[in-house]
């Protein structure tokens, strides 16, 4: 089925043709929810490998040989460039009746600069706070970053946060225990915590699905919250009648 055919049947053929020519036209489907998740963490925690494992099911060994670099969004120049790669897109099945599109926003930036780039961060619904289980420094850095605006779960209830420990397959090089990760996730107010391996694919899809379910639940709760005053007003009007 061509990508453009996923558009609403009420749209004209010209508009459907235009959609089919746009980057990732499947994201413009009117029938599926679309979630954007930002990956935050130090350089060497494996954000890019995680994103490629999710979107293309390609591990580190095959990635450099088989996948060309996708276009990136240049947000700003620091001593190192701040880049966001929005090319990691995949359809996810929530249950037998519902699916959605998920975009992972890979980022390249020195960890200390996250606090200075509030206005340059692309829009996202959720954030994966990532550290390497083989690096205590990355674990400490992501803890500091999470406590800074705009990455503090306790400061922004509209964004869902999940703590992710990467490289769980490197047990002989482990520096951070799973218990420490779980404790930090609870301390920071994250929705969940999971350890993953981009090399084996362990828990990569699981943690993304956990994020999607958390986002779906949060969105439903917000809809109920905003609808309550209108429902109450309607009930009062009916009572007056």
C-alpha positions in Angstrom: 0.0 0.0 0.0 1.5 3.4 -0.9 2.2 5.8 1.9 -0.3 8.4 0.6 -3.1 5.9 0.8 -3.0 6.1 4.6 -4.4 9.7 4.5 -8.0 10.4 5.3 -10.3 9.4 2.4 -11.9 12.9 2.6 -8.7 14.5 1.4 -8.4 15.3 -2.3 -5.9 13.4 -4.6 -3.7 16.5 -4.8 -3.2 16.6 -1.1 -2.6 12.9 -0.8 0.1 13.2 -3.6 1.7 16.0 -1.6 1.8 13.9 1.6 3.3 11.0 -0.3 6.2 13.2 -1.4 7.0 14.5 2.1 9.7 13.0 4.4 8.2 10.1 6.3 4.7 10.5 4.8 3.4 7.8 7.1 3.6 10.2 10.0 0.9 12.4 8.4 -1.7 9.6 8.6 -4.9 10.9 10.2 -5.7 7.5 11.7 -2.7 6.8 14.0 -1.3 8.6 17.0 2.3 9.9 16.6 4.7 10.1 19.5 8.1 11.8 19.6 10.6 10.6 22.1 13.9 12.4 22.8 17.1 10.4 23.8 19.2 12.2 26.4 22.5 11.1 27.7 26.3 11.2 27.4 28.0 10.6 24.1 29.1 7.1 24.6 26.0 5.6 26.2 24.7 4.2 22.9 21.8 6.5 22.0 22.4 6.1 18.3 22.8 2.3 18.5 19.6 2.2 20.5 17.7 4.3 17.9 18.9 2.1 15.0 18.1 -1.1 16.8 14.5 0.2 17.3 13.9 1.7 13.9 15.8 -0.8 11.7 16.5 -3.7 14.0 20.2 -3.3 13.2 22.9 -3.8 15.8 26.2 -1.9 16.1 28.2 -4.4 13.9 25.9 -3.9 10.9 24.9 -0.3 11.4 28.0 1.5 10.0 28.2 -0.8 7.0 24.5 -1.0 6.0 22.8 2.3 7.1 23.6 5.7 5.6 23.3 8.7 7.9 19.9 10.3 7.7 19.4 14.0 7.4 19.8 15.8 10.8 18.3 19.0 12.2 21.1 21.4 13.2 19.8 23.3 16.2 22.8 25.3 17.3 26.6 25.4 17.3 28.5 24.9 20.5 32.1 23.7 20.9 30.5 20.5 19.6 27.5 20.8 17.3 24.1 20.2 18.8 22.3 17.8 16.4 19.0 16.0 16.5 18.4 13.0 14.1 14.7 12.7 13.5 15.0 9.8 11.1 14.3 6.9 13.4 10.6 6.1 12.8 8.6 2.9 13.2 5.1 1.8 13.6 4.4 0.2 17.0 1.5 -2.1 17.9 0.0 -1.3 21.2 -2.6 -4.0 21.2 -4.5 -6.0 18.6 -6.7 -3.1 17.7 -4.4 -0.1 18.0 -1.1 1.0 16.6 0.9 4.2 16.5 4.0 5.9 14.9 7.0 6.5 17.1 9.9 8.8 16.3 13.1 8.6 18.3 15.0 11.9 18.4 18.7 11.0 18.6 20.9 13.8 20.0 24.6 14.6 19.9 25.6 17.1 22.5 28.0 17.4 25.4 26.0 16.5 28.5 26.8 19.8 30.3 25.1 21.8 27.6 21.6 20.3 28.0 20.8 22.9 30.6 21.6 25.8 28.2 19.4 24.7 25.3 15.8 24.9 26.5 14.6 26.9 23.5 16.5 24.7 21.0 15.1 21.3 22.1 12.7 19.9 19.5 9.1 19.2 20.6 8.7 15.8 22.2 6.1 13.9 24.2 8.5 11.7 26.2 12.2 11.5 27.2 14.5 8.5 27.6 17.2 9.5 30.2 20.0 7.2 29.2 23.2 6.0 30.8 25.6 3.2 30.3 25.7 0.4 32.8 29.4 0.2 32.1 30.0 3.9 33.0 29.4 5.3 36.5 30.2 8.8 35.1 27.3 8.6 32.6 25.1 7.5 35.4 26.0 10.5 37.6 25.7 12.8 34.6 22.2 11.8 33.7 21.2 12.2 37.3 22.4 15.8 37.3 20.8 16.5 34.0 17.5 15.2 35.0 17.4 17.6 38.0 17.8 20.5 35.6 15.0 22.2 33.8 13.7 21.3 31.2 14.5 17.6 32.0 13.0 17.3 35.5 10.0 15.0 35.7 8.8 16.7 38.8 8.8 20.1 37.1 7.1 19.1 33.9 4.1 16.7 34.4 3.2 16.9 30.7 6.3 15.0 29.6 6.8 11.3 30.4 10.3 10.2 31.6 11.8 6.7 31.6 15.3 5.9 32.8 17.2 3.5 30.5 20.5 1.7 31.3 22.2 0.6 28.1 24.8 -2.1 27.3 23.4 -4.6 29.7 25.1 -7.4 27.8 28.5 -6.2 28.9 28.3 -7.8 32.4 32.0 -8.1 32.9 32.4 -4.3 32.4 29.4 -3.3 34.6 29.9 -0.4 36.9 26.2 0.4 37.8 23.9 -2.2 39.3 20.3 -2.6 38.3 19.3 -1.9 41.8 21.0 1.5 41.6 19.2 2.3 38.4 15.8 1.4 39.9 16.5 3.5 42.9 17.5 6.5 40.8 14.4 6.2 38.6 12.3 6.3 41.8 14.2 9.3 43.2 13.9 11.3 40.0 10.2 10.5 39.5 10.5 8.5 36.3 7.6 6.4 35.1 9.8 3.3 34.7 13.3 1.9 34.5 14.7 -0.8 32.2 18.2 -2.0 31.2 18.6 -2.6 27.5 21.2 -4.0 25.0 21.3 -2.6 21.5 23.7 -5.4 20.5 21.3 -8.2 21.4 18.1 -6.1 21.1 17.1 -7.0 24.7 14.3 -4.8 26.1 14.7 -2.2 23.3 11.1 -2.7 22.0 9.9 -3.3 25.5 11.0 0.1 26.9 9.6 1.9 23.8 6.3 0.1 24.3 6.4 1.1 28.0 6.8 4.7 27.0 4.0 4.5 24.4 1.6 3.0 27.0 2.6 5.7 29.6 2.1 8.5 27.0 -1.3 7.1 26.0 -2.4 6.9 29.6 -1.2 10.4 30.3 -3.0 11.8 27.3 -6.2 10.1 28.3 -5.9 11.5 31.8 -5.5 15.0 30.4 -8.5 14.6 28.1 -10.6 13.6 31.1 -9.3 16.5 33.2 -10.1 19.2 30.6 -13.5 17.6 29.7 -14.7 17.6 33.3 -15.7 21.3 33.6 -17.7 21.0 30.3 -19.4 17.9 31.5 -20.3 19.5 34.8 -21.6 22.6 33.0 -23.7 20.4 30.7 -25.2 18.6 33.7 -26.1 21.9 35.4 -27.8 23.2 32.2 -29.8 20.0 32.0 -30.8 20.4 35.6 -32.0 23.9 35.0 -34.0 22.8 32.0 
